[in-house]
Amino acid sequence: MGLGGLSRRRRAVGIGAAALSIALAAAGCAGSEESNNSAVAGAPTTALPDEPATGTPVRIGFVSTEGGAVVSLPEMREGAEAAVEYVNKNAGGIAGHPVELVVCKQQEEPTSATKCANEFVEQKVAAVLSPGTSQGGTILPIVAGAGIPYITLNGVSQGELTSPDSAALSAGLHGTITAMAAAAKDKGMGTFTLFASDGGGLGALVNAMGAPVFQAAGVTLNVVPIPLGVPDPTPLVTSGLSGKPEGVSVIADAATCASVYKAVQTTTPTVQRVYIPACLAPDVIDILGVKSIAGSIGITATDYLSDRPDSVLYRSVLQAYAPELAVAGAASSGYQVVMALALAADNIEGEVTPVAIKDALRTAKAVEMPAGGGITFTCDGTAVPQMASICSRQMLIGEINGQGVPVNLKVTG
């Protein structure tokens, strides 16, 4: 199958949900829907090939986070549906087979997630895809028990990160910390303070992961936990900045990002900053002001703006099949997980079964993440051996432009 020039990708509580908010916010990095689209004005697109799939359809389940009180991101589903249109009409399907996307909407709570998992089993899907959900620990055991592989862009639960039936394509929290340390080293920082949400022990996990990574980069790390729901983090921020670090960052949900960075601006406005995707969410940029963010370093897993063929293809597919969606928005996660499956499964011969997909994932090497700026994934358990389901260590870092989007990206990890 030819994929248009691609080569072989409200606050939550508890550690899983806190990590989810960080992962999901990777999908939206500009200040508003309007600025998302103005950010890519003039970026090149291309005509799509004409290679319709002609085989028998293969059913693929898709976990859509929609309608919940905590988070609702229908754009992820819409991005996935646009990718399926492209795969079926322009790229020859998955191993020649058109995809029938079986969408199930869940509200980030166990009842709806269990319903979705059972529906996927009843529909006999060949795989289940998720851009990222705090309910992976609920869905995975049910679909895996039926022999169905589970593929997530952003793994959160322990099962998603360690189960032989799961493939977590992106680097997640470990990759984010590694990218942060690389950014600090690139900017010549010797000391770095990291404010981390303390929900469910996330602060302790960040410290355990971050200390050796920053030490290897030659940077001294100080992790300052920020309790969930703290009304004003200014005293904690002031204490964390008392040692006059050369750089700061925040690992938390968007609301905490906004409050901590407001305090940083007040306390030490000139300190260098590294922004994770959650802290570049539209609401955060609206609060902080894009002028205060532009020129800092941003971390992302998606290359929205470059002239790389896979990024040009991403913009072209959305232009053709979902022109109302913001390119630098949540649609990218749904798009990436569908296209990554299509790339990894390209060598399947014959029927596209759960076993064939699982084998294809475990044997595909250095698959390029669609619109991933050169990030690759290999799902053979070697990327992060202690979390064998993680398929990549890599993220992107780049300078944040005037629309709040990281550009001139460099692969780290």
SVG drawing of the C-alpha trace seen along z (x, -y; Angstrom):
<svg xmlns="http://www.w3.org/2000/svg" viewBox="-22 -40 49 55">
<polyline fill="none" stroke="black" stroke-width="0.4" points="0.0,0.0 1.3,-3.5 0.7,-6.1 1.5,-9.2 5.2,-9.2 5.2,-8.0 7.9,-5.6 7.5,-2.8 3.5,-6.0 -11.9,-20.4 -9.2,-18.5 -8.8,-14.8 -7.6,-13.0 -5.3,-10.1 -2.0,-9.3 -3.7,-7.8 -6.1,-10.6 -3.4,-13.3 -1.1,-11.6 -4.0,-11.4 -4.6,-15.1 -1.0,-15.6 -1.1,-13.2 -4.4,-14.3 -3.4,-17.9 -0.6,-17.0 -3.3,-17.2 -4.0,-20.9 -1.2,-23.5 -2.5,-26.8 -4.5,-29.6 -7.8,-29.0 -9.5,-27.1 -9.0,-30.2 -5.3,-30.6 -4.8,-26.9 -5.8,-27.3 -4.1,-30.6 -0.9,-28.9 -0.9,-26.7 -2.0,-29.3 0.2,-29.0 1.6,-25.6 1.8,-23.3 -0.7,-20.6 -0.8,-18.0 -3.2,-16.1 -4.1,-12.7 -3.5,-9.6 -6.3,-7.5 -5.9,-4.0 -9.2,-2.7 -9.2,0.5 -10.9,3.4 -10.7,6.3 -13.1,7.4 -13.6,4.9 -11.8,5.2 -13.4,3.9 -11.3,1.8 -12.6,0.5 -12.0,-3.1 -12.3,-4.4 -13.7,-7.9 -13.6,-10.1 -16.9,-12.0 -19.7,-13.4 -18.0,-13.1 -18.1,-15.7 -14.3,-15.7 -13.2,-15.7 -14.8,-15.4 -12.7,-15.5 -14.8,-14.5 -12.1,-16.0 -10.0,-12.9 -12.7,-10.7 -13.1,-13.1 -9.4,-13.0 -9.5,-9.2 -12.5,-9.2 -10.6,-11.4 -7.7,-9.1 -9.9,-6.1 -11.4,-8.0 -7.9,-8.5 -6.8,-4.9 -9.9,-3.5 -10.1,-5.9 -6.5,-6.9 -4.1,-4.5 -5.3,-1.0 -6.6,-0.2 -4.8,1.9 -3.0,4.6 -5.6,4.1 -8.6,4.2 -10.9,1.2 -11.3,0.2 -14.7,0.2 -14.2,-1.9 -16.4,-0.8 -16.6,-3.9 -17.7,-3.6 -18.0,-6.8 -17.1,-6.6 -17.1,-9.2 -13.9,-8.4 -15.6,-6.3 -15.7,-2.5 -19.4,-1.9 -19.2,-3.4 -15.7,-2.1 -16.8,1.5 -19.7,1.2 -17.4,0.1 -15.0,3.0 -17.8,5.5 -19.2,3.9 -15.8,4.3 -15.7,8.0 -19.3,8.5 -18.4,6.7 -15.4,9.0 -13.0,6.2 -9.5,7.0 -7.9,4.4 -8.9,1.6 -7.4,-1.8 -7.3,-4.6 -5.7,-8.1 -5.5,-7.9 -7.9,-7.2 -7.8,-6.9 -10.0,-3.8 -7.4,-1.7 -7.1,0.4 -10.8,1.2 -10.9,1.8 -7.7,3.7 -8.4,6.8 -11.7,7.3 -10.6,7.0 -7.3,8.9 -9.3,11.7 -11.0,12.1 -7.6,12.1 -7.9,8.6 -4.8,6.4 -5.1,3.0 -3.2,0.1 -3.0,-3.3 -1.2,-6.5 -0.8,-7.5 -0.6,-4.7 -1.6,-5.7 -2.5,-2.6 0.1,0.0 -1.5,2.6 -1.3,0.4 2.4,0.0 3.3,3.6 0.8,6.0 1.9,8.2 -1.5,7.5 -1.0,3.7 1.1,1.4 1.6,-2.2 3.0,-4.0 4.2,-7.3 6.8,-7.9 4.4,-9.3 5.6,-10.6 9.1,-9.1 9.6,-10.6 8.3,-14.0 10.8,-14.1 13.6,-13.0 12.7,-15.7 12.7,-18.2 16.2,-17.3 17.4,-17.5 15.9,-21.0 17.6,-22.1 20.9,-20.7 20.6,-22.4 20.0,-25.7 22.9,-25.3 20.9,-25.2 22.8,-23.8 19.8,-23.8 16.2,-23.1 13.0,-23.2 10.1,-21.0 6.7,-21.7 4.7,-18.5 1.1,-17.7 1.0,-15.5 -2.3,-13.8 -2.1,-10.0 1.7,-10.2 2.5,-11.6 5.0,-14.0 7.0,-11.1 6.9,-9.3 8.2,-12.3 11.0,-12.7 11.9,-9.0 11.9,-9.1 13.5,-12.5 16.4,-12.4 18.6,-10.0 17.5,-11.5 18.5,-15.0 21.7,-13.8 22.7,-12.1 22.2,-15.4 24.4,-17.2 21.5,-19.2 20.6,-19.3 16.9,-18.7 14.6,-19.9 11.0,-18.5 8.4,-20.6 5.1,-18.7 1.9,-20.8 -1.1,-19.3 -4.2,-18.9 -6.7,-21.6 -4.4,-24.0 -6.1,-27.4 -3.0,-29.5 0.4,-27.8 2.4,-31.0 4.0,-30.1 5.1,-26.7 6.4,-28.4 8.3,-31.0 9.9,-28.3 10.8,-26.3 12.4,-29.3 14.3,-30.4 17.4,-28.5 17.4,-30.6 17.1,-27.8 18.1,-28.5 15.1,-26.7 11.6,-25.7 8.8,-23.5 5.4,-22.2 4.0,-18.6 0.3,-18.9 -3.1,-19.3 -3.9,-22.5 -5.5,-24.3 -2.5,-23.7 -0.2,-24.8 -1.9,-28.1 -1.8,-28.9 1.8,-27.8 3.1,-29.7 1.2,-32.8 3.0,-32.6 6.3,-32.1 5.7,-35.2 5.1,-37.2 8.1,-35.8 10.8,-35.3 9.6,-36.5 13.0,-36.1 13.6,-32.4 13.8,-30.1 10.8,-27.8 10.1,-24.5 6.4,-23.8 4.8,-20.4 1.8,-20.0 -0.8,-20.3 0.7,-23.7 0.2,-24.9 -3.5,-24.0 -5.7,-26.9 -7.1,-27.9 -3.6,-28.1 -2.3,-30.3 -5.4,-32.6 -4.6,-33.1 -0.8,-33.5 -0.7,-35.4 1.1,-34.0 3.7,-36.8 4.9,-35.5 5.3,-32.0 6.7,-32.6 10.4,-32.0 10.4,-29.4 11.0,-25.7 7.9,-23.5 7.6,-19.7 5.3,-17.9 4.7,-14.6 3.2,-16.1 4.8,-18.1 2.0,-20.3 3.8,-22.9 6.9,-21.5 7.4,-20.6 8.1,-16.9 6.0,-14.7 4.1,-13.1 3.2,-16.5 2.1,-17.7 0.0,-14.6 -1.6,-15.2 -2.7,-18.7 -3.9,-17.4 -6.1,-14.7 -7.7,-17.0 -8.3,-19.6 -9.9,-16.9 -12.0,-15.0 -12.4,-17.3 -11.7,-20.9 -13.5,-22.3 -11.0,-20.7 -8.1,-22.7 -4.8,-21.2 -2.9,-22.0 -5.7,-20.5 -7.0,-17.2 -7.7,-15.7 -4.0,-14.8 -4.1,-12.1 -7.0,-10.2 -5.3,-10.6 -1.9,-9.4 -3.2,-6.2 -5.1,-5.1 -2.3,-5.9 0.3,-4.3 -1.7,-1.0 -2.0,-1.2 1.8,-1.6 2.7,1.1 0.2,3.5 1.3,2.9 3.1,6.2 0.2,8.4 -0.7,10.9 -4.1,12.3 -6.8,11.8 -6.3,9.0 -6.9,10.8 -6.1,9.9 -3.2,12.3 -1.9,10.9 -2.1,7.3 -0.4,8.3 2.4,10.1 2.8,7.1 3.2,4.7 5.8,6.8 7.9,7.3 7.7,3.8 10.9,1.9 11.4,-1.9 8.0,-2.8 7.7,-6.5 4.9,-8.1 2.6,-9.9 3.0,-13.7 5.6,-12.8 8.5,-14.9 10.8,-11.9 9.8,-10.1 9.8,-6.3 8.2,-3.4 9.3,0.2 6.9,2.4 9.2,5.3 9.7,4.4 13.1,2.7 12.2,-1.0 11.7,-1.1 12.4,2.5 10.9,1.9 7.6,0.9 7.7,3.3 4.5,2.1 6.0,-1.4 7.1,-1.5 9.1,-4.7 11.4,-6.9 11.2,-9.9 9.5,-13.3 10.0,-16.6 11.3,-19.9 11.3,-23.3 11.0,-27.0 7.4,-28.1 6.2,-30.5 3.8,-33.4 0.8,-31.1 1.9,-29.0 3.1,-26.0 6.6,-24.5 8.5,-24.8 11.9,-23.9 11.5,-20.6 14.2,-18.2 13.8,-14.6 14.9,-13.7 15.3,-10.4"/>
</svg>
